[in-house]
Amino acid sequence: MRSVKKIMRILAVFVTLIIFHAAQEADFAQQRREIRNPSKRPKDFLTPARTAPYMRTKEYKEKYDYLERYFWWLFEPEEKEKIIDDSKDYVLNVITSDKSFNKIQMIRYLGVKNPDKIIPDLIQLIIEPKVIGLADYADLIIWERIQTGDLKFYGHGWVVSDDLLSIAGRASWILSEITGQRFGVVTPKTTLDQLKKLSDDWTKWYEKQKWS
């Protein structure tokens, strides 16, 4: 009986040590995130392999720098690798069928890293008005959707002009986020003819880009 109690005490100490170690690791991980200064990143993680004329514009540079800083600040190395290695099929699946706002906004990092691989598909998706819906969107403000009751208003948050509940709106928003260009806004009231014109405007812009 005494031996059983002794074993139980040893196991209890062992479990306590494991829990303590796990808690320390969690604290250290949180500290690593907190001490990062977005303005002092060690390198650029999202530099595209190919360049195009639009990357010389002020608008692009502002978008790129914003995404680059927060990509470094928010994610651990293994998370960074996964995000920028996601396939084009994954991107298209998220835009056309997933309700997660977090997954939608994460596409910006992959998009700014590999723009020539997804921009043509995004341009084509602008003509798709299908509404998918939106989840995990706390602090997101899309005024038209708040007015219709499709989104809740929390009194503050990230204001987005495009309708991220629809495929067309998602494509339009991501294109502007990764290029710094803007040819129009997709709202719940945007007509199919207007979507086609917006897609055509993006196509004409893209055809002028000479990749190197």
Backbone torsions as a table, in degrees:
resi	resn	phi	psi	omega
1	MET	NA	-43.4	178.5
2	ARG	-61.8	-38.0	-179.9
3	SER	-64.4	-36.0	178.7
4	VAL	-65.5	-44.1	179.4
5	LYS	-63.5	-38.5	179.3
6	LYS	-63.6	-43.1	178.4
7	ILE	-62.2	-41.6	-179.8
8	MET	-63.5	-39.0	178.5
9	ARG	-65.2	-41.3	179.2
10	ILE	-63.2	-43.3	178.7
11	LEU	-63.0	-39.4	179.8
12	ALA	-63.0	-43.7	177.6
13	VAL	-62.9	-42.1	-179.8
14	PHE	-61.8	-45.5	179.0
15	VAL	-63.6	-40.3	178.9
16	THR	-61.4	-42.1	178.8
17	LEU	-63.5	-40.3	178.6
18	ILE	-62.2	-46.3	-179.4
19	ILE	-62.9	-42.4	179.6
20	PHE	-62.1	-43.7	179.5
21	HIS	-63.3	-42.3	179.4
22	ALA	-63.5	-40.5	178.9
23	ALA	-64.2	-40.5	177.5
24	GLN	-62.4	-43.5	179.1
25	GLU	-61.0	-41.3	178.7
26	ALA	-63.7	-41.3	178.4
27	ASP	-63.4	-43.3	-179.9
28	PHE	-63.3	-40.6	179.3
29	ALA	-62.8	-42.2	179.3
30	GLN	-65.0	-40.1	178.8
31	GLN	-63.7	-38.9	179.1
32	ARG	-60.9	-38.5	179.3
33	ARG	-69.1	-42.0	-173.4
34	GLU	-69.8	-32.3	-176.3
35	ILE	-81.1	-7.4	178.9
36	ARG	-69.6	136.5	175.9
37	ASN	-108.3	112.8	-176.5
38	PRO	-55.6	-22.9	-178.8
39	SER	-87.8	-2.8	-177.5
40	LYS	-127.8	46.1	179.5
41	ARG	-69.3	148.8	-176.6
42	PRO	-73.3	-24.1	-179.7
43	LYS	-163.1	171.2	174.4
44	ASP	-90.7	126.8	-178.8
45	PHE	-96.1	-23.6	-170.6
46	LEU	-107.4	16.2	179.7
47	THR	-61.9	124.1	-179.2
48	PRO	-67.3	150.3	177.4
49	ALA	-71.7	-30.2	179.0
50	ARG	-119.7	150.6	-178.6
51	THR	-116.3	160.6	179.4
52	ALA	-145.1	160.7	-176.5
53	PRO	-54.6	-36.4	-176.6
54	TYR	-63.2	-19.5	-179.1
55	MET	-72.3	-7.5	176.8
56	ARG	-90.9	-5.4	-177.1
57	THR	-79.3	153.9	178.4
58	LYS	-62.2	-39.8	-177.6
59	GLU	-62.7	-42.2	178.9
60	TYR	-66.3	-45.8	-177.2
61	LYS	-60.2	-36.3	177.8
62	GLU	-66.8	-44.5	178.8
63	LYS	-64.8	-45.2	-178.0
64	TYR	-61.4	-47.0	-176.9
65	ASP	-63.7	-39.2	178.5
66	TYR	-61.5	-49.3	-179.2
67	LEU	-65.7	-40.0	-179.2
68	GLU	-62.5	-46.6	-178.0
69	ARG	-61.8	-45.4	-176.5
70	TYR	-79.2	-24.6	173.7
71	PHE	-62.9	-44.5	179.0
72	TRP	-67.4	-41.4	-174.4
73	TRP	-71.0	-38.8	-170.1
74	LEU	-85.9	-26.7	-168.1
75	PHE	-120.7	146.3	174.4
76	GLU	-77.8	162.8	-176.9
77	PRO	-51.2	-45.3	-178.3
78	GLU	-68.2	-30.3	176.8
79	GLU	-70.1	-40.1	179.2
80	LYS	-59.3	-46.8	-178.8
81	GLU	-59.3	-44.4	-178.6
82	LYS	-64.8	-42.5	-177.0
83	ILE	-61.2	-47.6	-175.9
84	ILE	-84.0	-6.6	177.9
85	ASP	-98.9	-2.2	178.3
86	ASP	-58.8	144.4	-176.0
87	SER	-79.1	164.4	175.9
88	LYS	-63.7	-35.8	177.9
89	ASP	-60.8	-39.3	177.7
90	TYR	-62.8	-45.7	-179.7
91	VAL	-58.9	-48.6	-178.2
92	LEU	-65.4	-36.0	178.8
93	ASN	-65.3	-41.6	179.0
94	VAL	-63.2	-47.2	-176.8
95	ILE	-65.3	-36.3	-173.2
96	THR	-94.8	-8.6	-175.9
97	SER	-147.6	-13.9	-174.2
98	ASP	-95.0	138.9	-179.9
99	LYS	-90.7	-9.2	-174.2
100	SER	-71.6	116.1	176.8
101	PHE	-64.4	-36.1	-179.6
102	ASN	-60.7	-43.1	178.7
103	LYS	-65.9	-38.1	-179.9
104	ILE	-63.1	-49.2	-176.7
105	GLN	-70.0	-25.4	178.5
106	MET	-68.2	-22.2	179.9
107	ILE	-62.2	-24.6	179.8
108	ARG	-57.4	-38.2	-178.8
109	TYR	-66.8	-45.5	176.9
110	LEU	-64.7	-39.2	-177.6
111	GLY	-66.1	-39.8	179.8
112	VAL	-74.8	-24.4	177.2
113	LYS	-77.9	-38.7	-177.3
114	ASN	-129.1	60.3	-173.6
115	PRO	-61.7	-41.2	-176.3
116	ASP	-67.4	-16.6	-178.8
117	LYS	-85.9	-24.2	-176.5
118	ILE	-121.6	-16.6	-178.8
119	ILE	-57.5	-46.6	179.7
120	PRO	-57.8	-39.6	179.1
121	ASP	-69.0	-38.2	178.0
122	LEU	-63.4	-40.1	178.7
123	ILE	-61.2	-40.7	178.6
124	GLN	-66.5	-33.5	-177.4
125	LEU	-73.9	-14.0	179.7
126	ILE	-62.4	-25.4	-178.8
127	ILE	-86.2	5.0	-179.5
128	GLU	-100.1	104.1	-175.0
129	PRO	-83.9	0.2	-175.2
130	LYS	-54.6	135.1	178.8
131	VAL	-95.1	127.3	-178.5
132	ILE	-100.7	-36.8	-174.3
133	GLY	106.0	-179.8	-176.8
134	LEU	-151.7	138.5	177.4
135	ALA	-130.8	169.7	-176.7
136	ASP	40.7	52.9	-174.6
137	TYR	-109.7	18.1	-176.5
138	ALA	-48.9	136.0	-179.8
139	ASP	73.7	11.3	175.0
140	LEU	-96.1	133.8	-179.3
141	ILE	-118.7	113.3	169.5
142	ILE	-123.0	100.6	-166.0
143	TRP	-55.6	-43.5	-178.4
144	GLU	-60.6	-38.1	-179.1
145	ARG	-76.5	-27.6	174.9
146	ILE	-70.9	-40.5	-179.8
147	GLN	-65.1	-32.4	179.4
148	THR	-87.4	-6.5	179.3
149	GLY	87.6	4.9	-179.7
150	ASP	-74.4	-26.4	176.5
151	LEU	-126.2	148.4	175.5
152	LYS	-86.2	149.8	178.1
153	PHE	-106.4	125.3	-177.3
154	TYR	-103.7	8.4	175.9
155	GLY	91.7	-12.6	179.6
156	HIS	-164.0	168.6	176.3
157	GLY	147.8	-167.2	-176.1
158	TRP	-89.6	113.3	-178.2
159	VAL	-86.4	124.2	177.6
160	VAL	-122.0	131.2	-177.1
161	SER	-78.7	-36.6	-178.0
162	ASP	-77.3	152.1	179.3
163	ASP	-81.1	97.4	-176.0
164	LEU	-77.7	0.9	174.5
165	LEU	-80.8	-17.8	-178.1
166	SER	-109.1	156.4	178.3
167	ILE	-62.3	-45.5	-178.9
168	ALA	-60.3	-43.9	-179.3
169	GLY	-65.1	-38.8	178.2
170	ARG	-64.0	-45.5	-179.7
171	ALA	-62.0	-44.0	-179.8
172	SER	-61.9	-45.0	-178.1
173	TRP	-65.0	-47.0	-178.5
174	ILE	-63.5	-40.9	177.7
175	LEU	-57.5	-46.2	-179.7
176	SER	-68.3	-36.1	-179.4
177	GLU	-67.0	-34.9	-175.5
178	ILE	-95.4	-10.9	-179.5
179	THR	-116.1	-22.9	-175.2
180	GLY	81.0	0.8	-179.4
181	GLN	-96.2	153.9	179.4
182	ARG	-147.4	120.5	-179.9
183	PHE	-116.0	2.6	179.6
184	GLY	159.1	171.8	-178.9
185	VAL	-122.6	140.0	177.1
186	VAL	-99.7	117.2	177.5
187	THR	-115.4	172.2	177.7
188	PRO	-60.4	-20.3	-177.7
189	LYS	-97.8	-0.8	-179.9
190	THR	-64.9	129.4	-177.2
191	THR	-81.7	166.2	178.9
192	LEU	-63.4	-38.4	178.0
193	ASP	-62.6	-39.7	178.6
194	GLN	-67.8	-35.6	176.9
195	LEU	-65.8	-40.7	179.3
196	LYS	-64.4	-40.5	178.6
197	LYS	-65.4	-41.1	179.0
198	LEU	-62.8	-42.3	177.6
199	SER	-63.6	-40.5	178.2
200	ASP	-63.4	-40.4	179.6
201	ASP	-63.1	-41.9	177.0
202	TRP	-65.5	-38.7	179.6
203	THR	-63.1	-45.6	179.1
204	LYS	-61.4	-40.3	177.6
205	TRP	-63.8	-45.4	-176.4
206	TYR	-65.6	-35.7	-179.4
207	GLU	-65.8	-20.7	178.3
208	LYS	-83.7	-12.6	-178.5
209	GLN	-79.3	128.1	177.8
210	LYS	-110.6	107.3	-175.4
211	TRP	-78.9	142.6	178.9
212	SER	-141.0	NA	NA
